[in-house]
Amino acid sequence: MAPATLETRDEEFARRVAAEINGLYRYAHWLVGNDADAEDVVGDTIVRALERRDQFRDAASLRAWLRQILYHRAIDRARHRAHEVSVAEIEHDWGDERYSVDADALLERLETRAELADALAHVPVHYRAVVVAHDAEGWSAPEIAQMTGISLAAVKQRLRRGRMMVVSALARGEERRMANGDVAMSCVDARARVSDYLDDELGVDERRQLEAHLANCVTCPPLYASLVGVRDLLGDWHDPDSVIPEAIRQRLTERVAPSDADG
């Protein structure tokens, strides 16, 4: 079989990039929060990918490579907003054994996608990107570490804090402070481990201690229920056809047409 010509290779590369547009747009929309900015970020990603196509070698990792480009383009566009939940605030609140939320009221607010999107908008983009990639898109922590260029430990730290930020953002002033009973594991220790518990990464003893804490604590179970609810609802919203409007899909697809890739 004759070797593929440069034009054939470029056409194939453009076709494969076009096939990733839905997923790129969905992820971008979670990060930036609106159609116009999501289209811009994906468009920037496509342009950068086409410019660097000669540097790309591993055909099996195209999706990860594109996600990495998109992530950095989104971060470059992001600016700190005054309404964002801060890391210091989250660590302070979740480190306070009196802090909790009304889980029923919180999850009731998640009946529409808009409520979840609004909460995510209050989460700094570095943390939002990790939570969405892991809980909505199903990426593993090592895959996210490769995409973001940070360590696996840092990914898990951002996932833990990001999940907490989403819950606190949803609560928005409805937090309830209740007296806590006498439990074996402190709330601070329990809340530091609950994200790993969600991902089934605790040892047997730690798991038993945390479960015992959740069975007896007054304030932590609503927080745990809210974390589970947010994670599961993020997964439920994973619908490849539910976000990208057809007009935007068409415009983005045109950007990776073979005629553009040949330039």
Secondary structure, DSSP 4 states (H G I P E B T S, - for coil): -PPPPHHHHHHHHHHHHHHTHHHHHHHHHHHH-SHHHHHHHHHHHHHHHHHTGGG---GGGHHHHHHHHHHHHHHHH----TTSPPHHHHHHHHTSTTEE--HHHHHHGGGSHHHHHHHHHTS-HHHHHHHIIIIIS---HHHHHHHHT--HHHHHHHHHHHHHHHHHHHHTT--EE------SS-HHHHHHHHHHHHTT-S-HHHHHHHHHHHHH-SSHHHHHHHHHHHHHHHHHT--TTSS--HHHHHHHHHTTSHHHHT-
